[in-house]
Each structure stands twice: as C-alpha cells, then as structure tokens.
Amino acid sequence: MYGTLRGALVGRKIAFDRESFVATVEGRIAGIGKTIHIKAIHVHYELAVPAEAREATERALAAHPQGCPAHQSVRNAIEISWSAALKAGDQALSVREEKRDPASA
C-alpha cells in the first residue's frame, strides 16, 4: 500500500517530503501454535505536502487501496485499514479511511 500511495502522489504531481514519508504497519494474528493466521493489518502513514496539495492528497489516500494489488488480493480474507498524520503546509491533520459496509466489499 505504501508504494501504491507513493505512486498515486507522484502521478498527481504532488510534491512530498520523501525523507519523512513513512508507514508503520501493525498486524493482529489469531491461532495457537503453528496454526495461526493474520486477522487484521493497519497501516499508518506520516506525510508532509504543500498546503495547496491537501485535497488532492486526501483523494489519493482515499483511493489508494483500490489501486493496490496486495490489498485487493487479501481484502476479503484480512481486515485492512489505514490512517494518516498529514501535514499540509502549516496545518496538521488526522485522516482515516471511511468505514464501509462489509456486505458491499
């Protein structure tokens, strides 16, 4: 998802600080012993963009899971979510995916 988001930003010609663009990934597993499986994955981004790129960046964040082959491959088996600490110019924002009805997935 990190690479897909990076590509979405580059494709939209959004300047971003490549040094501070990071993702932290947390997973939740279930099972006992050798029989475990991944239940959930959460990706948290930290990203700085120019103030004028805020709306385009928020759109890229909202759309990037649909363009990610890994996300699309496992989305029906593993709960995947994302959030972002977005700095747009001098403004600090917290952005989260909109939760959708699992029946519509």
Helices and strands as residue ranges (DSSP letters): H 2-11, E 22-32, E 35-49, G 51-53, H 54-67, H 69-74, E 79-88, E 91-96, G 102-104
